[in-house]
Amino acid sequence: MPFDPRRYGPEVAAILALDGAGDRLMPLAEGACSSDEARQRIQTRGAASLFPASRAPEAALGGLYLYFSCLEDAHLVAQKLATPEGSFWHGIMHRQEPDPSNAEYWFRRVGSHPVFPELRQAAAELVRRYPKANIRVAEAWDPVWFVELCEEARCRPGSVLEQAAREIQRAEWQLLFDYCAHEAQR
């Protein structure tokens, strides 16, 4: 299913529209906050206002910061969340920092997450577009493997490997953000 920012309400859609509407290819490492306006809007509105009926409003907020590469803000949010989603965002943030060993620590704390099967499927579909990248996706999603792949890819800027890794990272963000921001089941 294509990512649709309107699923999360007009305010979140407007914030995401400030840089790619949820389709931004985030850097694998050392990204600077891509939109000061988005950062300000996120800070002003907060989790309860932006995600009033979501499954995990604070986790969705952390993901929103991460989308714009506002790593410090994302880190502050993730640190406060003792949940698999908080650990997941924490792992992504440290992977992008880059601090791969710290990222691996946080990904191990996630355990098995409900988005892993769909993420594995998305990654497998994406790598088929990049046969020259020579990426092999296992039968089950392994976030530690992905940390290692991102490390290799960031050392090869402009390569098909980097492009594939960034697209997998986008799918990872979209799936986890949707999981966190989607309306909670009643």
C-alpha positions in Angstrom: 0.0 0.0 0.0 1.5 3.4 -1.0 2.2 5.8 1.9 -0.6 8.4 2.3 0.2 11.2 4.8 -3.5 12.1 4.8 -4.2 9.0 6.9 -2.7 10.9 9.9 -4.8 14.0 9.7 -4.4 17.4 8.0 -1.8 18.7 10.5 0.6 15.8 10.1 0.1 15.7 6.4 0.9 19.5 6.2 4.1 18.9 8.3 5.2 16.0 6.1 4.5 18.1 3.0 7.3 20.4 4.1 9.8 17.8 2.8 8.6 15.0 0.6 5.2 14.2 2.1 6.5 11.0 3.7 8.5 9.9 0.6 11.8 11.6 1.6 14.9 9.5 1.2 16.6 10.2 4.5 20.4 10.1 4.6 21.9 7.0 6.0 24.1 9.0 8.3 24.8 12.4 9.7 21.8 14.2 8.3 21.0 17.8 9.4 17.4 18.7 10.3 15.9 19.2 6.9 13.1 21.6 7.9 13.3 24.1 10.8 9.6 24.9 10.1 8.6 21.2 10.5 10.7 21.0 13.7 9.0 24.1 15.1 5.5 22.8 14.2 6.2 19.4 15.8 7.4 21.1 19.0 4.5 23.5 19.1 1.8 20.9 18.6 3.1 17.9 20.5 2.2 14.2 20.4 -1.3 14.5 22.0 -2.4 17.1 19.5 -0.9 15.6 16.4 -1.8 12.0 17.2 -4.8 12.1 19.5 -6.2 8.6 18.7 -3.0 6.8 17.7 -1.7 3.6 19.0 1.6 5.2 20.2 1.5 9.0 20.0 4.9 9.7 21.6 6.5 7.1 19.4 4.8 8.6 16.3 6.2 12.0 17.4 9.7 10.6 17.6 9.3 9.1 14.1 8.2 12.5 12.8 11.3 14.1 14.1 13.4 11.3 12.6 11.8 11.8 9.2 13.2 15.3 9.1 16.6 14.1 10.4 16.1 16.1 13.7 18.2 13.5 15.4 18.6 15.2 18.8 14.8 15.7 19.1 14.1 12.1 18.0 16.6 10.9 20.6 15.0 12.8 23.4 11.6 11.3 22.6 12.9 7.8 22.1 14.9 7.8 25.3 11.7 8.3 27.3 9.9 5.4 25.7 10.3 2.0 27.3 8.4 0.2 24.4 9.5 -1.8 21.4 8.6 1.2 19.2 10.8 3.5 21.4 13.6 1.1 21.0 13.0 0.8 17.3 13.2 4.6 16.7 16.1 4.7 19.1 17.9 2.1 16.9 17.2 4.0 13.7 18.4 7.3 15.2 21.7 5.7 16.3 22.1 4.0 13.0 21.8 7.4 11.3 24.1 9.1 13.8 26.1 6.8 12.9 26.8 4.7 16.0 26.2 1.2 14.7 27.0 -0.7 17.9 24.5 1.5 19.9 22.0 1.0 17.1 22.4 -2.8 17.3 21.9 -2.6 21.1 18.6 -0.8 20.6 17.4 -3.1 17.8 18.1 -6.1 20.0 15.7 -4.6 22.6 12.9 -4.4 20.0 12.6 -8.1 19.9 10.2 -9.3 17.1 8.1 -6.4 16.0 4.8 -6.6 14.1 6.2 -4.5 11.1 9.1 -6.9 10.5 7.2 -9.3 8.1 6.0 -6.5 5.9 9.4 -4.7 6.1 11.2 -7.9 5.0 8.8 -8.2 2.1 9.3 -4.5 1.1 13.0 -4.9 1.3 13.0 -8.0 -0.8 10.9 -6.2 -3.5 13.2 -3.2 -3.4 16.4 -5.1 -3.8 15.1 -6.8 -6.9 15.3 -3.3 -8.5 19.0 -3.2 -7.7 20.6 -6.5 -8.8 24.0 -4.9 -9.1 23.8 -4.1 -5.4 24.0 -7.8 -4.7 21.9 -7.7 -1.5 20.4 -10.8 -0.1 17.4 -10.5 2.2 16.9 -13.3 4.7 13.6 -15.1 5.3 13.0 -13.0 8.4 13.8 -9.3 9.0 17.0 -8.8 10.8 17.6 -5.1 11.9 21.2 -5.8 12.9 21.8 -7.0 9.3 20.3 -3.8 8.1 22.6 -1.7 10.3 25.6 -3.5 8.8 24.2 -3.0 5.3 23.7 0.7 5.9 27.3 1.0 7.2 28.6 -0.6 4.1 26.4 1.5 1.9 27.3 4.8 3.5 31.0 4.1 2.8 30.0 3.9 -0.9 28.2 7.2 -1.6 26.3 7.4 -4.9 26.4 3.6 -5.3 23.4 1.4 -6.1 23.9 -0.1 -2.7 23.4 3.3 -1.1 20.3 4.0 -3.1 18.8 0.6 -2.2 19.6 1.0 1.5 18.0 4.5 1.5 14.9 3.1 -0.1 14.7 0.2 2.4 15.2 2.8 5.2 12.3 4.8 3.8 10.0 1.7 3.8 11.1 1.0 7.3 10.2 4.5 8.4 6.9 4.5 6.6 5.9 1.1 8.1 6.9 2.0 11.7 5.4 5.4 11.5 2.1 4.0 10.2 2.1 1.4 13.0 2.7 4.1 15.7 0.5 6.9 14.2 -2.4 4.7 13.0 -5.6 5.0 15.1 -5.6 2.6 18.0 -8.1 -0.3 17.9 -11.0 0.2 20.2 
